[in-house]
């Protein structure tokens, strides 16, 4: 189970989706096209799914936001 962590402020994506918590973040990452081999999407998703402490959840959230910024997905 993913520790509760809410994004404040919420992340508004260019596709209209709003990411409010790590559950939303994991769902978004799962929906993205996987590429052969290990890519950043997989690393982000694994970090979110494996987070067991607040510190790990916080680190996963930062990794997710950096990934979104690289995708230019945030409004």
PDB file of N, CA, C, O and CB in Angstrom:
ATOM      1  N   UNK A   1       0.837  -1.185   0.000  1.00  0.00           N
ATOM      2  CA  UNK A   1       0.000   0.000   0.000  1.00  0.00           C
ATOM      3  C   UNK A   1       0.882   1.250   0.000  1.00  0.00           C
ATOM      4  O   UNK A   1       1.842   1.344   0.765  1.00  0.00           O
ATOM      5  CB  UNK A   1      -0.953  -0.002   1.219  1.00  0.00           C
ATOM      6  N   UNK A   2       0.552   2.183  -0.848  1.00  0.00           N
ATOM      7  CA  UNK A   2       1.321   3.422  -0.987  1.00  0.00           C
ATOM      8  C   UNK A   2       0.989   4.351   0.179  1.00  0.00           C
ATOM      9  O   UNK A   2      -0.185   4.593   0.459  1.00  0.00           O
ATOM     10  CB  UNK A   2       1.020   4.118  -2.353  1.00  0.00           C
ATOM     11  N   UNK A   3       2.022   4.877   0.868  1.00  0.00           N
ATOM     12  CA  UNK A   3       1.749   5.840   1.933  1.00  0.00           C
ATOM     13  C   UNK A   3       1.004   7.053   1.385  1.00  0.00           C
ATOM     14  O   UNK A   3       1.207   7.454   0.239  1.00  0.00           O
ATOM     15  CB  UNK A   3       3.057   6.280   2.610  1.00  0.00           C
ATOM     16  N   UNK A   4       0.148   7.626   2.208  1.00  0.00           N
ATOM     17  CA  UNK A   4      -0.612   8.787   1.762  1.00  0.00           C
ATOM     18  C   UNK A   4       0.303   9.994   1.633  1.00  0.00           C
ATOM     19  O   UNK A   4       1.032  10.340   2.562  1.00  0.00           O
ATOM     20  CB  UNK A   4      -1.767   9.089   2.732  1.00  0.00           C
ATOM     21  N   UNK A   5       0.254  10.622   0.478  1.00  0.00           N
ATOM     22  CA  UNK A   5       1.001  11.843   0.226  1.00  0.00           C
ATOM     23  C   UNK A   5       0.219  12.624  -0.816  1.00  0.00           C
ATOM     24  O   UNK A   5       0.008  12.151  -1.932  1.00  0.00           O
ATOM     25  CB  UNK A   5       2.475  11.545  -0.250  1.00  0.00           C
ATOM     26  N   UNK A   6      -0.203  13.805  -0.448  1.00  0.00           N
ATOM     27  CA  UNK A   6      -0.964  14.659  -1.363  1.00  0.00           C
ATOM     28  C   UNK A   6      -0.054  15.725  -1.954  1.00  0.00           C
ATOM     29  O   UNK A   6       0.798  16.287  -1.265  1.00  0.00           O
ATOM     30  CB  UNK A   6      -2.162  15.314  -0.637  1.00  0.00           C
ATOM     31  N   UNK A   7      -0.248  15.994  -3.245  1.00  0.00           N
ATOM     32  CA  UNK A   7       0.485  17.066  -3.907  1.00  0.00           C
ATOM     33  C   UNK A   7      -0.223  18.385  -3.590  1.00  0.00           C
ATOM     34  O   UNK A   7      -1.420  18.544  -3.831  1.00  0.00           O
ATOM     35  CB  UNK A   7       0.578  16.825  -5.460  1.00  0.00           C
ATOM     36  N   UNK A   8       0.551  19.323  -3.044  1.00  0.00           N
ATOM     37  CA  UNK A   8       0.009  20.634  -2.714  1.00  0.00           C
ATOM     38  C   UNK A   8       0.923  21.685  -3.306  1.00  0.00           C
ATOM     39  O   UNK A   8       2.052  21.836  -2.839  1.00  0.00           O
ATOM     40  CB  UNK A   8      -0.140  20.823  -1.176  1.00  0.00           C
ATOM     41  N   UNK A   9       0.485  22.409  -4.305  1.00  0.00           N
ATOM     42  CA  UNK A   9      -0.827  22.345  -4.945  1.00  0.00           C
ATOM     43  C   UNK A   9      -0.929  21.110  -5.848  1.00  0.00           C
ATOM     44  O   UNK A   9       0.069  20.465  -6.170  1.00  0.00           O
ATOM     45  CB  UNK A   9      -1.089  23.629  -5.761  1.00  0.00           C
ATOM     46  N   UNK A  10      -2.150  20.809  -6.237  1.00  0.00           N
ATOM     47  CA  UNK A  10      -2.379  19.696  -7.151  1.00  0.00           C
ATOM     48  C   UNK A  10      -1.641  19.958  -8.455  1.00  0.00           C
ATOM     49  O   UNK A  10      -1.410  21.108  -8.828  1.00  0.00           O
ATOM     50  CB  UNK A  10      -3.893  19.490  -7.410  1.00  0.00           C
ATOM     51  N   UNK A  11      -1.272  18.883  -9.146  1.00  0.00           N
ATOM     52  CA  UNK A  11      -0.586  19.016 -10.429  1.00  0.00           C
ATOM     53  C   UNK A  11      -1.613  18.975 -11.555  1.00  0.00           C
ATOM     54  O   UNK A  11      -2.321  17.981 -11.721  1.00  0.00           O
ATOM     55  CB  UNK A  11       0.477  17.894 -10.612  1.00  0.00           C
ATOM     56  N   UNK A  12      -1.692  20.044 -12.318  1.00  0.00           N
ATOM     57  CA  UNK A  12      -2.620  20.118 -13.452  1.00  0.00           C
ATOM     58  C   UNK A  12      -1.831  19.827 -14.722  1.00  0.00           C
ATOM     59  O   UNK A  12      -0.913  20.563 -15.084  1.00  0.00           O
ATOM     60  CB  UNK A  12      -3.328  21.526 -13.533  1.00  0.00           C
ATOM     61  N   UNK A  13      -2.206  18.739 -15.391  1.00  0.00           N
ATOM     62  CA  UNK A  13      -1.475  18.310 -16.579  1.00  0.00           C
ATOM     63  C   UNK A  13      -2.097  18.887 -17.835  1.00  0.00           C
ATOM     64  O   UNK A  13      -3.264  19.278 -17.849  1.00  0.00           O
ATOM     65  CB  UNK A  13      -1.437  16.789 -16.665  1.00  0.00           C
ATOM     66  N   UNK A  14      -1.307  18.932 -18.876  1.00  0.00           N
ATOM     67  CA  UNK A  14      -1.754  19.489 -20.154  1.00  0.00           C
ATOM     68  C   UNK A  14      -2.938  18.734 -20.745  1.00  0.00           C
ATOM     69  O   UNK A  14      -3.732  19.311 -21.488  1.00  0.00           O
ATOM     70  CB  UNK A  14      -0.615  19.487 -21.142  1.00  0.00           C
ATOM     71  N   UNK A  15      -3.064  17.433 -20.417  1.00  0.00           N
ATOM     72  CA  UNK A  15      -4.176  16.644 -20.961  1.00  0.00           C
ATOM     73  C   UNK A  15      -5.469  16.831 -20.164  1.00  0.00           C
ATOM     74  O   UNK A  15      -6.477  16.187 -20.454  1.00  0.00           O
ATOM     75  CB  UNK A  15      -3.801  15.169 -20.986  1.00  0.00           C
ATOM     76  N   UNK A  16      -5.437  17.715 -19.159  1.00  0.00           N
ATOM     77  CA  UNK A  16      -6.630  17.992 -18.359  1.00  0.00           C
ATOM     78  C   UNK A  16      -6.713  17.199 -17.072  1.00  0.00           C
ATOM     79  O   UNK A  16      -7.561  17.478 -16.224  1.00  0.00           O
ATOM     80  CB  UNK A  16      -7.840  17.724 -19.164  1.00  0.00           C
ATOM     81  N   UNK A  17      -5.858  16.229 -16.917  1.00  0.00           N
ATOM     82  CA  UNK A  17      -5.869  15.407 -15.708  1.00  0.00           C
ATOM     83  C   UNK A  17      -5.300  16.198 -14.539  1.00  0.00           C
ATOM     84  O   UNK A  17      -4.441  17.063 -14.711  1.00  0.00           O
ATOM     85  CB  UNK A  17      -5.066  14.103 -15.920  1.00  0.00           C
ATOM     86  N   UNK A  18      -5.799  15.882 -13.344  1.00  0.00           N
ATOM     87  CA  UNK A  18      -5.293  16.490 -12.119  1.00  0.00           C
ATOM     88  C   UNK A  18      -4.711  15.370 -11.261  1.00  0.00           C
ATOM     89  O   UNK A  18      -5.381  14.374 -10.988  1.00  0.00           O
ATOM     90  CB  UNK A  18      -6.425  17.279 -11.352  1.00  0.00           C
ATOM     91  N   UNK A  19      -3.462  15.541 -10.840  1.00  0.00           N
ATOM     92  CA  UNK A  19      -2.794  14.572  -9.979  1.00  0.00           C
ATOM     93  C   UNK A  19      -2.850  15.126  -8.562  1.00  0.00           C
ATOM     94  O   UNK A  19      -2.260  16.163  -8.260  1.00  0.00           O
ATOM     95  CB  UNK A  19      -1.306  14.301 -10.440  1.00  0.00           C
ATOM     96  N   UNK A  20      -3.571  14.414  -7.701  1.00  0.00           N
ATOM     97  CA  UNK A  20      -3.763  14.883  -6.328  1.00  0.00           C
ATOM     98  C   UNK A  20      -2.893  14.151  -5.308  1.00  0.00           C
ATOM     99  O   UNK A  20      -2.535  14.709  -4.270  1.00  0.00           O
ATOM    100  CB  UNK A  20      -5.207  14.735  -5.944  1.00  0.00           C
ATOM    101  N   UNK A  21      -2.556  12.891  -5.614  1.00  0.00           N
ATOM    102  CA  UNK A  21      -1.801  12.087  -4.649  1.00  0.00           C
ATOM    103  C   UNK A  21      -0.963  11.051  -5.378  1.00  0.00           C
ATOM    104  O   UNK A  21      -0.973  10.985  -6.607  1.00  0.00           O
ATOM    105  CB  UNK A  21      -2.748  11.399  -3.644  1.00  0.00           C
ATOM    106  N   UNK A  22      -0.234  10.238  -4.609  1.00  0.00           N
ATOM    107  CA  UNK A  22       0.633   9.242  -5.225  1.00  0.00           C
ATOM    108  C   UNK A  22      -0.157   8.172  -5.964  1.00  0.00           C
ATOM    109  O   UNK A  22       0.349   7.598  -6.929  1.00  0.00           O
ATOM    110  CB  UNK A  22       1.508   8.599  -4.177  1.00  0.00           C
ATOM    111  N   UNK A  23      -1.370   7.891  -5.542  1.00  0.00           N
ATOM    112  CA  UNK A  23      -2.206   6.943  -6.266  1.00  0.00           C
ATOM    113  C   UNK A  23      -2.506   7.441  -7.673  1.00  0.00           C
ATOM    114  O   UNK A  23      -2.433   6.679  -8.637  1.00  0.00           O
ATOM    115  CB  UNK A  23      -3.506   6.695  -5.508  1.00  0.00           C
ATOM    116  N   UNK A  24      -2.843   8.724  -7.788  1.00  0.00           N
ATOM    117  CA  UNK A  24      -3.065   9.331  -9.107  1.00  0.00           C
ATOM    118  C   UNK A  24      -1.781   9.277  -9.934  1.00  0.00           C
ATOM    119  O   UNK A  24      -1.813   8.999 -11.133  1.00  0.00           O
ATOM    120  CB  UNK A  24      -3.552  10.799  -8.961  1.00  0.00           C
ATOM    121  N   UNK A  25      -0.644   9.547  -9.273  1.00  0.00           N
ATOM    122  CA  UNK A  25       0.645   9.554  -9.963  1.00  0.00           C
ATOM    123  C   UNK A  25       0.962   8.162 -10.515  1.00  0.00           C
ATOM    124  O   UNK A  25       1.402   8.024 -11.656  1.00  0.00           O
ATOM    125  CB  UNK A  25       1.767  10.024  -9.010  1.00  0.00           C
ATOM    126  N   UNK A  26       0.736   7.141  -9.700  1.00  0.00           N
ATOM    127  CA  UNK A  26       0.999   5.768 -10.146  1.00  0.00           C
ATOM    128  C   UNK A  26       0.086   5.412 -11.317  1.00  0.00           C
ATOM    129  O   UNK A  26       0.531   4.786 -12.279  1.00  0.00           O
ATOM    130  CB  UNK A  26       0.796   4.765  -8.980  1.00  0.00           C
ATOM    131  N   UNK A  27      -1.168   5.799 -11.246  1.00  0.00           N
ATOM    132  CA  UNK A  27      -2.098   5.525 -12.330  1.00  0.00           C
ATOM    133  C   UNK A  27      -1.663   6.179 -13.625  1.00  0.00           C
ATOM    134  O   UNK A  27      -1.732   5.563 -14.688  1.00  0.00           O
ATOM    135  CB  UNK A  27      -3.483   5.992 -11.961  1.00  0.00           C
ATOM    136  N   UNK A  28      -1.215   7.425 -13.545  1.00  0.00           N
ATOM    137  CA  UNK A  28      -0.742   8.129 -14.735  1.00  0.00           C
ATOM    138  C   UNK A  28       0.475   7.416 -15.326  1.00  0.00           C
ATOM    139  O   UNK A  28       0.541   7.185 -16.533  1.00  0.00           O
ATOM    140  CB  UNK A  28      -0.394   9.595 -14.396  1.00  0.00           C
ATOM    141  N   UNK A  29       1.435   7.070 -14.468  1.00  0.00           N
ATOM    142  CA  UNK A  29       2.655   6.413 -14.942  1.00  0.00           C
ATOM    143  C   UNK A  29       2.330   5.070 -15.598  1.00  0.00           C
ATOM    144  O   UNK A  29       2.921   4.725 -16.622  1.00  0.00           O
ATOM    145  CB  UNK A  29       3.645   6.209 -13.777  1.00  0.00           C
ATOM    146  N   UNK A  30       1.406   4.318 -15.025  1.00  0.00           N
ATOM    147  CA  UNK A  30       1.039   3.016 -15.600  1.00  0.00           C
ATOM    148  C   UNK A  30       0.454   3.159 -17.000  1.00  0.00           C
ATOM    149  O   UNK A  30       0.630   2.277 -17.841  1.00  0.00           O
ATOM    150  CB  UNK A  30       0.038   2.302 -14.695  1.00  0.00           C
ATOM    151  N   UNK A  31      -0.238   4.258 -17.250  1.00  0.00           N
ATOM    152  CA  UNK A  31      -0.899   4.462 -18.542  1.00  0.00           C
ATOM    153  C   UNK A  31       0.051   4.908 -19.650  1.00  0.00           C
ATOM    154  O   UNK A  31      -0.301   4.854 -20.828  1.00  0.00           O
ATOM    155  CB  UNK A  31      -1.992   5.479 -18.391  1.00  0.00           C
ATOM    156  N   UNK A  32       1.240   5.342 -19.283  1.00  0.00           N
ATOM    157  CA  UNK A  32       2.182   5.835 -20.290  1.00  0.00           C
ATOM    158  C   UNK A  32       2.796   4.671 -21.047  1.00  0.00           C
ATOM    159  O   UNK A  32       2.968   3.581 -20.501  1.00  0.00           O
ATOM    160  CB  UNK A  32       3.286   6.691 -19.638  1.00  0.00           C
ATOM    161  N   UNK A  33       3.117   4.906 -22.280  1.00  0.00           N
ATOM    162  CA  UNK A  33       3.689   3.870 -23.145  1.00  0.00           C
ATOM    163  C   UNK A  33       5.030   3.410 -22.595  1.00  0.00           C
ATOM    164  O   UNK A  33       5.950   4.207 -22.409  1.00  0.00           O
ATOM    165  CB  UNK A  33       3.853   4.390 -24.591  1.00  0.00           C
ATOM    166  N   UNK A  34       5.122   2.121 -22.341  1.00  0.00           N
ATOM    167  CA  UNK A  34       6.391   1.555 -21.893  1.00  0.00           C
ATOM    168  C   UNK A  34       7.302   1.355 -23.100  1.00  0.00           C
ATOM    169  O   UNK A  34       6.848   0.967 -24.176  1.00  0.00           O
ATOM    170  CB  UNK A  34       6.169   0.211 -21.137  1.00  0.00           C
ATOM    171  N   UNK A  35       8.569   1.619 -22.909  1.00  0.00           N
ATOM    172  CA  UNK A  35       9.549   1.421 -23.971  1.00  0.00           C
ATOM    173  C   UNK A  35      10.428   0.226 -23.623  1.00  0.00           C
ATOM    174  O   UNK A  35      10.555  -0.126 -22.451  1.00  0.00           O
ATOM    175  CB  UNK A  35      10.409   2.698 -24.181  1.00  0.00           C
ATOM    176  N   UNK A  36      11.024  -0.389 -24.606  1.00  0.00           N
ATOM    177  CA  UNK A  36      11.909  -1.530 -24.322  1.00  0.00           C
ATOM    178  C   UNK A  36      13.016  -1.139 -23.347  1.00  0.00           C
ATOM    179  O   UNK A  36      13.542  -0.027 -23.407  1.00  0.00           O
ATOM    180  CB  UNK A  36      12.526  -2.071 -25.624  1.00  0.00           C
ATOM    181  N   UNK A  37      13.358  -2.041 -22.470  1.00  0.00           N
ATOM    182  CA  UNK A  37      14.401  -1.771 -21.492  1.00  0.00           C
ATOM    183  C   UNK A  37      13.868  -0.944 -20.332  1.00  0.00           C
ATOM    184  O   UNK A  37      12.678  -0.638 -20.261  1.00  0.00           O
ATOM    185  CB  UNK A  37      15.572  -1.055 -22.150  1.00  0.00           C
ATOM    186  N   UNK A  38      14.749  -0.598 -19.448  1.00  0.00           N
ATOM    187  CA  UNK A  38      14.362   0.195 -18.285  1.00  0.00           C
ATOM    188  C   UNK A  38      14.410   1.661 -18.668  1.00  0.00           C
ATOM    189  O   UNK A  38      15.433   2.145 -19.153  1.00  0.00           O
ATOM    190  CB  UNK A  38      15.286  -0.093 -17.064  1.00  0.00           C
ATOM    191  N   UNK A  39      13.323   2.363 -18.457  1.00  0.00           N
ATOM    192  CA  UNK A  39      13.318   3.799 -18.727  1.00  0.00           C
ATOM    193  C   UNK A  39      12.898   4.526 -17.454  1.00  0.00           C
ATOM    194  O   UNK A  39      12.602   3.901 -16.436  1.00  0.00           O
ATOM    195  CB  UNK A  39      12.362   4.153 -19.917  1.00  0.00           C
ATOM    196  N   UNK A  40      12.878   5.823 -17.526  1.00  0.00           N
ATOM    197  CA  UNK A  40      12.577   6.622 -16.339  1.00  0.00           C
ATOM    198  C   UNK A  40      11.170   6.361 -15.828  1.00  0.00           C
ATOM    199  O   UNK A  40      10.943   6.390 -14.619  1.00  0.00           O
ATOM    200  CB  UNK A  40      12.748   8.099 -16.642  1.00  0.00           C
ATOM    201  N   UNK A  41      10.220   6.106 -16.722  1.00  0.00           N
ATOM    202  CA  UNK A  41       8.848   5.813 -16.315  1.00  0.00           C
ATOM    203  C   UNK A  41       8.822   4.617 -15.368  1.00  0.00           C
ATOM    204  O   UNK A  41       8.146   4.649 -14.339  1.00  0.00           O
ATOM    205  CB  UNK A  41       7.961   5.540 -17.548  1.00  0.00           C
ATOM    206  N   UNK A  42       9.556   3.568 -15.714  1.00  0.00           N
ATOM    207  CA  UNK A  42       9.590   2.380 -14.870  1.00  0.00           C
ATOM    208  C   UNK A  42      10.202   2.702 -13.508  1.00  0.00           C
ATOM    209  O   UNK A  42       9.704   2.253 -12.476  1.00  0.00           O
ATOM    210  CB  UNK A  42      10.380   1.258 -15.557  1.00  0.00           C
ATOM    211  N   UNK A  43      11.273   3.473 -13.512  1.00  0.00           N
ATOM    212  CA  UNK A  43      11.923   3.837 -12.254  1.00  0.00           C
ATOM    213  C   UNK A  43      10.983   4.647 -11.363  1.00  0.00           C
ATOM    214  O   UNK A  43      10.919   4.421 -10.154  1.00  0.00           O
ATOM    215  CB  UNK A  43      13.204   4.632 -12.527  1.00  0.00           C
ATOM    216  N   UNK A  44      10.257   5.586 -11.960  1.00  0.00           N
ATOM    217  CA  UNK A  44       9.305   6.407 -11.208  1.00  0.00           C
ATOM    218  C   UNK A  44       8.192   5.530 -10.637  1.00  0.00           C
ATOM    219  O   UNK A  44       7.865   5.628  -9.454  1.00  0.00           O
ATOM    220  CB  UNK A  44       8.709   7.518 -12.109  1.00  0.00           C
ATOM    221  N   UNK A  45       7.618   4.683 -11.468  1.00  0.00           N
ATOM    222  CA  UNK A  45       6.526   3.823 -11.031  1.00  0.00           C
ATOM    223  C   UNK A  45       6.987   2.882  -9.924  1.00  0.00           C
ATOM    224  O   UNK A  45       6.276   2.700  -8.936  1.00  0.00           O
ATOM    225  CB  UNK A  45       5.971   3.022 -12.210  1.00  0.00           C
ATOM    226  N   UNK A  46       8.152   2.286 -10.073  1.00  0.00           N
ATOM    227  CA  UNK A  46       8.663   1.387  -9.032  1.00  0.00           C
ATOM    228  C   UNK A  46       8.918   2.137  -7.727  1.00  0.00           C
ATOM    229  O   UNK A  46       8.644   1.610  -6.648  1.00  0.00           O
ATOM    230  CB  UNK A  46       9.955   0.705  -9.504  1.00  0.00           C
ATOM    231  N   UNK A  47       9.432   3.347  -7.813  1.00  0.00           N
ATOM    232  CA  UNK A  47       9.669   4.140  -6.598  1.00  0.00           C
ATOM    233  C   UNK A  47       8.357   4.418  -5.875  1.00  0.00           C
ATOM    234  O   UNK A  47       8.297   4.340  -4.648  1.00  0.00           O
ATOM    235  CB  UNK A  47      10.375   5.468  -6.943  1.00  0.00           C
ATOM    236  N   UNK A  48       7.314   4.739  -6.619  1.00  0.00           N
ATOM    237  CA  UNK A  48       6.004   5.005  -6.013  1.00  0.00           C
ATOM    238  C   UNK A  48       5.450   3.728  -5.389  1.00  0.00           C
ATOM    239  O   UNK A  48       5.006   3.734  -4.241  1.00  0.00           O
ATOM    240  CB  UNK A  48       5.013   5.566  -7.067  1.00  0.00           C
ATOM    241  N   UNK A  49       5.477   2.639  -6.145  1.00  0.00           N
ATOM    242  CA  UNK A  49       4.890   1.380  -5.677  1.00  0.00           C
ATOM    243  C   UNK A  49       5.643   0.779  -4.497  1.00  0.00           C
ATOM    244  O   UNK A  49       5.045   0.087  -3.673  1.00  0.00           O
ATOM    245  CB  UNK A  49       4.852   0.381  -6.807  1.00  0.00           C
ATOM    246  N   UNK A  50       6.938   1.030  -4.404  1.00  0.00           N
ATOM    247  CA  UNK A  50       7.754   0.443  -3.327  1.00  0.00           C
ATOM    248  C   UNK A  50       7.851   1.329  -2.089  1.00  0.00           C
ATOM    249  O   UNK A  50       8.388   0.903  -1.067  1.00  0.00           O
ATOM    250  CB  UNK A  50       9.144   0.160  -3.839  1.00  0.00           C
ATOM    251  N   UNK A  51       7.344   2.536  -2.169  1.00  0.00           N
ATOM    252  CA  UNK A  51       7.427   3.454  -1.027  1.00  0.00           C
ATOM    253  C   UNK A  51       6.660   2.884   0.166  1.00  0.00           C
ATOM    254  O   UNK A  51       5.484   2.535   0.063  1.00  0.00           O
ATOM    255  CB  UNK A  51       6.870   4.851  -1.406  1.00  0.00           C
ATOM    256  N   UNK A  52       7.361   2.798   1.304  1.00  0.00           N
ATOM    257  CA  UNK A  52       6.728   2.275   2.514  1.00  0.00           C
ATOM    258  C   UNK A  52       6.744   3.281   3.656  1.00  0.00           C
ATOM    259  O   UNK A  52       6.000   3.136   4.627  1.00  0.00           O
ATOM    260  CB  UNK A  52       7.417   1.001   2.949  1.00  0.00           C
ATOM    261  N   UNK A  53       7.585   4.293   3.543  1.00  0.00           N
ATOM    262  CA  UNK A  53       7.659   5.320   4.576  1.00  0.00           C
ATOM    263  C   UNK A  53       7.314   6.668   3.960  1.00  0.00           C
ATOM    264  O   UNK A  53       7.280   6.824   2.739  1.00  0.00           O
ATOM    265  CB  UNK A  53       9.070   5.356   5.232  1.00  0.00           C
ATOM    266  N   UNK A  54       7.062   7.627   4.823  1.00  0.00           N
ATOM    267  CA  UNK A  54       6.776   8.975   4.325  1.00  0.00           C
ATOM    268  C   UNK A  54       7.971   9.537   3.562  1.00  0.00           C
ATOM    269  O   UNK A  54       7.802  10.239   2.565  1.00  0.00           O
ATOM    270  CB  UNK A  54       6.404   9.912   5.488  1.00  0.00           C
ATOM    271  N   UNK A  55       9.172   9.228   4.027  1.00  0.00           N
ATOM    272  CA  UNK A  55      10.374   9.718   3.359  1.00  0.00           C
ATOM    273  C   UNK A  55      10.489   9.130   1.952  1.00  0.00           C
ATOM    274  O   UNK A  55      10.814   9.847   1.006  1.00  0.00           O
ATOM    275  CB  UNK A  55      11.625   9.373   4.184  1.00  0.00           C
ATOM    276  N   UNK A  56      10.226   7.842   1.812  1.00  0.00           N
ATOM    277  CA  UNK A  56      10.276   7.203   0.502  1.00  0.00           C
ATOM    278  C   UNK A  56       9.169   7.743  -0.402  1.00  0.00           C
ATOM    279  O   UNK A  56       9.381   7.937  -1.599  1.00  0.00           O
ATOM    280  CB  UNK A  56      10.154   5.678   0.643  1.00  0.00           C
ATOM    281  N   UNK A  57       7.997   7.984   0.170  1.00  0.00           N
ATOM    282  CA  UNK A  57       6.888   8.549  -0.613  1.00  0.00           C
ATOM    283  C   UNK A  57       7.242   9.950  -1.096  1.00  0.00           C
ATOM    284  O   UNK A  57       6.954  10.308  -2.238  1.00  0.00           O
ATOM    285  CB  UNK A  57       5.587   8.586   0.226  1.00  0.00           C
ATOM    286  N   UNK A  58       7.862  10.736  -0.232  1.00  0.00           N
ATOM    287  CA  UNK A  58       8.266  12.094  -0.585  1.00  0.00           C
ATOM    288  C   UNK A  58       9.304  12.059  -1.717  1.00  0.00           C
ATOM    289  O   UNK A  58       9.217  12.841  -2.664  1.00  0.00           O
ATOM    290  CB  UNK A  58       8.838  12.830   0.655  1.00  0.00           C
ATOM    291  N   UNK A  59      10.279  11.156  -1.615  1.00  0.00           N
ATOM    292  CA  UNK A  59      11.301  11.030  -2.655  1.00  0.00           C
ATOM    293  C   UNK A  59      10.667  10.585  -3.977  1.00  0.00           C
ATOM    294  O   UNK A  59      11.039  11.082  -5.041  1.00  0.00           O
ATOM    295  CB  UNK A  59      12.396  10.029  -2.220  1.00  0.00           C
ATOM    296  N   UNK A  60       9.721   9.658  -3.913  1.00  0.00           N
ATOM    297  CA  UNK A  60       9.032   9.186  -5.122  1.00  0.00           C
ATOM    298  C   UNK A  60       8.227  10.316  -5.751  1.00  0.00           C
ATOM    299  O   UNK A  60       8.182  10.440  -6.975  1.00  0.00           O
ATOM    300  CB  UNK A  60       8.107   7.992  -4.793  1.00  0.00           C
ATOM    301  N   UNK A  61       7.594  11.138  -4.926  1.00  0.00           N
ATOM    302  CA  UNK A  61       6.820  12.271  -5.437  1.00  0.00           C
ATOM    303  C   UNK A  61       7.724  13.249  -6.171  1.00  0.00           C
ATOM    304  O   UNK A  61       7.359  13.747  -7.236  1.00  0.00           O
ATOM    305  CB  UNK A  61       6.086  12.985  -4.292  1.00  0.00           C
ATOM    306  N   UNK A  62       8.901  13.531  -5.615  1.00  0.00           N
ATOM    307  CA  UNK A  62       9.857  14.426  -6.287  1.00  0.00           C
ATOM    308  C   UNK A  62      10.320  13.829  -7.611  1.00  0.00           C
ATOM    309  O   UNK A  62      10.436  14.537  -8.611  1.00  0.00           O
ATOM    310  CB  UNK A  62      11.074  14.701  -5.377  1.00  0.00           C
ATOM    311  N   UNK A  63      10.582  12.537  -7.615  1.00  0.00           N
ATOM    312  CA  UNK A  63      10.999  11.870  -8.848  1.00  0.00           C
ATOM    313  C   UNK A  63       9.893  11.968  -9.901  1.00  0.00           C
ATOM    314  O   UNK A  63      10.173  12.200 -11.077  1.00  0.00           O
ATOM    315  CB  UNK A  63      11.355  10.386  -8.573  1.00  0.00           C
ATOM    316  N   UNK A  64       8.637  11.791  -9.480  1.00  0.00           N
ATOM    317  CA  UNK A  64       7.499  11.878 -10.385  1.00  0.00           C
ATOM    318  C   UNK A  64       7.391  13.279 -10.989  1.00  0.00           C
ATOM    319  O   UNK A  64       7.201  13.418 -12.197  1.00  0.00           O
ATOM    320  CB  UNK A  64       6.203  11.514  -9.649  1.00  0.00           C
ATOM    321  N   UNK A  65       7.510  14.309 -10.162  1.00  0.00           N
ATOM    322  CA  UNK A  65       7.400  15.691 -10.647  1.00  0.00           C
ATOM    323  C   UNK A  65       8.525  16.004 -11.625  1.00  0.00           C
ATOM    324  O   UNK A  65       8.286  16.637 -12.654  1.00  0.00           O
ATOM    325  CB  UNK A  65       7.429  16.689  -9.467  1.00  0.00           C
ATOM    326  N   UNK A  66       9.748  15.572 -11.324  1.00  0.00           N
ATOM    327  CA  UNK A  66      10.875  15.800 -12.253  1.00  0.00           C
ATOM    328  C   UNK A  66      10.607  15.106 -13.591  1.00  0.00           C
ATOM    329  O   UNK A  66      10.903  15.663 -14.648  1.00  0.00           O
ATOM    330  CB  UNK A  66      12.213  15.282 -11.639  1.00  0.00           C
ATOM    331  N   UNK A  67      10.048  13.899 -13.548  1.00  0.00           N
ATOM    332  CA  UNK A  67       9.722  13.166 -14.767  1.00  0.00           C
ATOM    333  C   UNK A  67       8.669  13.920 -15.577  1.00  0.00           C
ATOM    334  O   UNK A  67       8.793  14.042 -16.796  1.00  0.00           O
ATOM    335  CB  UNK A  67       9.225  11.748 -14.430  1.00  0.00           C
ATOM    336  N   UNK A  68       7.629  14.426 -14.901  1.00  0.00           N
ATOM    337  CA  UNK A  68       6.591  15.206 -15.594  1.00  0.00           C
ATOM    338  C   UNK A  68       7.182  16.457 -16.234  1.00  0.00           C
ATOM    339  O   UNK A  68       6.810  16.825 -17.348  1.00  0.00           O
ATOM    340  CB  UNK A  68       5.468  15.599 -14.617  1.00  0.00           C
ATOM    341  N   UNK A  69       8.102  17.107 -15.531  1.00  0.00           N
ATOM    342  CA  UNK A  69       8.736  18.304 -16.076  1.00  0.00           C
ATOM    343  C   UNK A  69       9.530  17.959 -17.336  1.00  0.00           C
ATOM    344  O   UNK A  69       9.520  18.725 -18.300  1.00  0.00           O
ATOM    345  CB  UNK A  69       9.655  18.957 -15.022  1.00  0.00           C
ATOM    346  N   UNK A  70      10.217  16.816 -17.338  1.00  0.00           N
ATOM    347  CA  UNK A  70      10.964  16.407 -18.523  1.00  0.00           C
ATOM    348  C   UNK A  70      10.013  16.099 -19.694  1.00  0.00           C
ATOM    349  O   UNK A  70      10.351  16.337 -20.853  1.00  0.00           O
ATOM    350  CB  UNK A  70      11.837  15.176 -18.203  1.00  0.00           C
ATOM    351  N   UNK A  71       8.840  15.575 -19.382  1.00  0.00           N
ATOM    352  CA  UNK A  71       7.832  15.303 -20.418  1.00  0.00           C
ATOM    353  C   UNK A  71       7.108  16.562 -20.857  1.00  0.00           C
ATOM    354  O   UNK A  71       6.368  16.545 -21.841  1.00  0.00           O
ATOM    355  CB  UNK A  71       6.820  14.289 -19.915  1.00  0.00           C
ATOM    356  N   UNK A  72       7.319  17.664 -20.128  1.00  0.00           N
ATOM    357  CA  UNK A  72       6.598  18.922 -20.349  1.00  0.00           C
ATOM    358  C   UNK A  72       5.094  18.676 -20.270  1.00  0.00           C
ATOM    359  O   UNK A  72       4.320  19.161 -21.095  1.00  0.00           O
ATOM    360  CB  UNK A  72       6.976  19.541 -21.723  1.00  0.00           C
ATOM    361  N   UNK A  73       4.701  17.900 -19.242  1.00  0.00           N
ATOM    362  CA  UNK A  73       3.298  17.498 -19.086  1.00  0.00           C
ATOM    363  C   UNK A  73       2.514  18.395 -18.135  1.00  0.00           C
ATOM    364  O   UNK A  73       1.285  18.328 -18.103  1.00  0.00           O
ATOM    365  CB  UNK A  73       3.230  16.078 -18.593  1.00  0.00           C
ATOM    366  N   UNK A  74       3.200  19.234 -17.363  1.00  0.00           N
ATOM    367  CA  UNK A  74       2.523  20.093 -16.399  1.00  0.00           C
ATOM    368  C   UNK A  74       2.172  21.419 -17.049  1.00  0.00           C
ATOM    369  O   UNK A  74       2.982  22.010 -17.764  1.00  0.00           O
ATOM    370  CB  UNK A  74       3.400  20.317 -15.153  1.00  0.00           C
ATOM    371  N   UNK A  75       0.949  21.883 -16.791  1.00  0.00           N
ATOM    372  CA  UNK A  75       0.519  23.188 -17.338  1.00  0.00           C
ATOM    373  C   UNK A  75       1.363  24.297 -16.754  1.00  0.00           C
ATOM    374  O   UNK A  75       1.161  25.465 -17.084  1.00  0.00           O
ATOM    375  CB  UNK A  75      -0.979  23.451 -17.045  1.00  0.00           C
TER     376      UNK A  75
END
